[in-house]
Amino acid sequence: MSMTKTARKLRIILGWMCATDFAFEMGEAKGGTEVYASQEDLTQCRPCIERCGSEKVVTVSQDDFAYLLQKAQIDPADLVMGPFGDEIWTKPTSTMR
């Protein structure tokens, strides 16, 4: 009996943000935070990036995120929210003996 693997199309979208918005507004801004389709769009619409900088961002659906964790063999129980509630971190591991 032959086993065939089926491909899964992941819904991952790349975008660009002002680095300040990324660091301080993502998930906090009332009314949302703008993500641009390209760095050129960001530069044209947000001249502040000359001093703020830019961040490339990745969005992924919740189902696809769970799938990626499974493929990477990461137990969701090992993940915690960052100190501001807008980041996901792995739990610290003790290296002291």
N, C-alpha and C positions, 0 to 999 in steps of 0.2 A: 504494500500500500504506500503510495507516494504522498508525502506531506508537502503542501504548497503554502507559502507564506503570502499573505495579502498585504499590499502596501497601504499605509494610512496617510492620508493627506492631512498635514498639520495646518491649522489656521494661525499662522504666525505673520504678523505685520511689522515691518520696520518703519521707523519714523525718526524725526529730529525735533529736539526741544532746546530752548534756551537753558543753559546749564544752571542758572539761578532758579528758574521755574522748576527744573528737575529736582534740585536739592531742597528747595523750601516750599514749593507749592503742590507738587505731585500728590494727589490724594487729599489735599487740604483746601485747595482753592474753591471757594463758593462759586458755582457756575462752571467749574471744570478748568482744565489746563490745556493749552493748545499744543497739538503735535502736528508737525508738518511732514508732508510726503517726501521732501528732499531737503538737503542742506541748502540748496539754492533758494527754495521757497522760504525757508527759515531766514536766510540772510536778507532776502528782499522784504519780508514782512516785519522782521524784528532786528533793526539795526543795532540794538543793544548787544548782540552777540559779539561784536568787536571787543567789548570789554568783559562781558559775562562768559563768553565761550559757548560751546554747543555740546549736546549729548545725543548720541545715537541711542534710541530706545527700541525695545522689542515688546510687543504685546502678544499674548497667547491666551486662548480660551481656557477656562477652568478645566474642562475635560482633557484638553491636550496637555495642559500642565501636569495633571495627574498621570497621564500616559508617559510623559517624559520622565517624571520621577520614577515610575516603575521601570522604564527601560534603563535608567541610570542606577537602578537598585538603591534608591534613596527612600528610606522609610519616612513618610510624612510626619510621623511622631518625632523625628529628629529635627524638624523645622520649627522655628519660633519667629514671631513677629519682632522686627527691630524695635528700638526704643521709642520711635515715633509712630509706630503702627503702620508704616507705609513701605516696609521692606521685609523680605523674608530672609532669615539667616539660618544657618545650621547651628545646632546647639554646640557650645564650646566643649572641647574634649580636654581632659586633663593630661598633661604631659609630665607632670611632676611625679616623682617616685618616692 
